[in-house]
Each structure stands twice: as structure tokens, then as C-alpha cells.
Amino acid sequence: MNFSEEQGRPAAPPAHRLGTAATAISRAAVFFGFWLVLTGADAGDLAAGIIAAVAATWASLRLMPAQPWHLHPIKLAGYVLHFLRQSITAGVDVAWRALAPQLRLRPGFVVYPAQLPPGTTREAFCAIMSLMPGTLPCGVAEGNGLTIHCLDVTQPVAGQLAAEEALCMRTLGGAPRDG
């Protein structure tokens, strides 16, 4: 009998424990690498860096538990290229609208009915969306929706976001919500 069974909870399946261990190791490596970058890899700071990486890993696993990701490297590379192209195109559009007085901005809010259920993949989609000029997720709306601030509410923002969300789901392995 293990600790979680003693506490009245069933033990995590072995595959989930392996996924959590892999997530913990990868997060610890990232945190420790970040520490090394911050301190210039000074040998005198290694012990503190290890302690900081362990503490950061523990906190990150408590705040954002390990979830399965189904990343496909080729799809991810394609998505990165798509994102860069979209960012440049949208940045030029935003600059053009800001500098051309005849083009009026019609800022406002749009409620987007998200297909991704709340979780890591949806948060990744929101983070990606926030990096695209012209759209900024502002919060949750009723019925699994997202409130999006956009520069021009007359544009087909919801349709563009639906296409981006579908591409994000194909790349990151997310599944649409039920219902």
C-alpha cells in the first residue's frame, strides 16, 4: 500500500507517474538552465540553483499539474512558420491602421465560443492569440466562451480565431469540448 492509498485516494496509474516524472525532470532542467543563464554558470551558485530549480519545479507541478501533450515536431514547425507569417502580416496591418488616418479603428470586444475545454492546451492557445497583433484574450465568457479585445469588430474575428484554434488543436493535440 502506498501513501496515496493510505490517504483514501487510489494510486496513480504507472503510466501517469512516468509522465509526471518526465514532466518534473524536464521542468527542473528548464528551471536550472534558466538559473545558469541568470548567474553566468558560476560554480559557487550551483547549490542554490539546484535548490531553486527543485522549489520552482515543485511549485509548477502544484500550480499546473502534468498533462499529456501530443506534440508532433513537423506540425509544430509548420505552426511556428504559420505563426511568424501571421504575426508579420498582422503587425503590418496594425501599423497601417495606426498610421493611416483614413483607416478607422473600431476597437471592441467579441465573444468567441472556444472549442478547447479549459486546460493546458486552451491556455497555450490564449497565449499564442495574445501574441498576435489585433487580438487579446481578456477573460472567460458564458458557455465556454472567451472575451477577446480586437482592434476592429467589423472584421471576421471569430472566424479567424476558429481557424487558428483548429490549427492549434491539430498541432498541440487538443480535443474539442463535448457539447
Residue pairs with C-beta under 8 A, 6 or more apart in sequence:
2 11
4 10
4 11
4 12
5 11
12 20
16 66
19 66
19 68
20 61
20 65
20 66
22 66
23 61
23 66
24 57
24 61
24 66
27 56
27 57
27 60
27 61
28 53
28 54
28 56
28 57
31 52
31 53
31 56
31 57
31 60
32 49
32 50
32 53
35 45
35 48
35 49
35 52
35 53
36 49
39 45
39 49
64 120
67 119
67 120
68 173
69 120
69 121
69 172
69 173
70 172
70 173
71 171
71 172
71 173
72 171
72 173
75 170
75 171
76 171
78 171
79 167
79 168
79 171
82 167
83 128
83 131
83 132
86 132
86 164
87 131
87 132
87 133
90 132
90 133
90 134
91 133
93 133
93 134
94 133
94 134
94 151
96 103
97 103
97 105
97 151
97 152
98 105
105 151
105 152
106 151
106 152
106 153
106 154
107 149
107 150
107 151
107 152
107 153
108 149
108 150
108 153
109 138
109 147
109 148
109 149
109 150
109 153
110 147
110 148
110 150
110 153
110 157
110 158
111 141
111 142
111 145
111 146
111 147
111 148
112 141
112 145
112 146
112 147
112 148
112 157
112 158
112 161
112 162
113 143
113 144
113 145
113 158
114 122
114 125
114 144
114 145
114 146
114 165
114 177
115 162
115 165
115 166
115 169
115 176
115 177
116 122
116 125
116 165
116 168
116 169
116 174
116 175
116 176
116 177
117 144
117 175
117 176
117 177
117 178
118 144
119 174
121 168
121 169
121 172
121 173
121 174
122 174
124 168
124 172
125 164
125 165
125 168
125 172
125 174
126 137
126 146
128 164
128 168
129 135
129 136
129 137
129 148
129 161
129 164
130 136
130 137
132 164
134 150
134 151
134 152
135 148
135 149
135 150
135 157
135 161
136 148
136 149
136 150
137 146
137 147
137 148
137 149
138 147
138 148
138 149
139 146
139 147
140 146
140 147
141 147
144 177
148 157
148 161
150 157
168 174
169 175
169 176
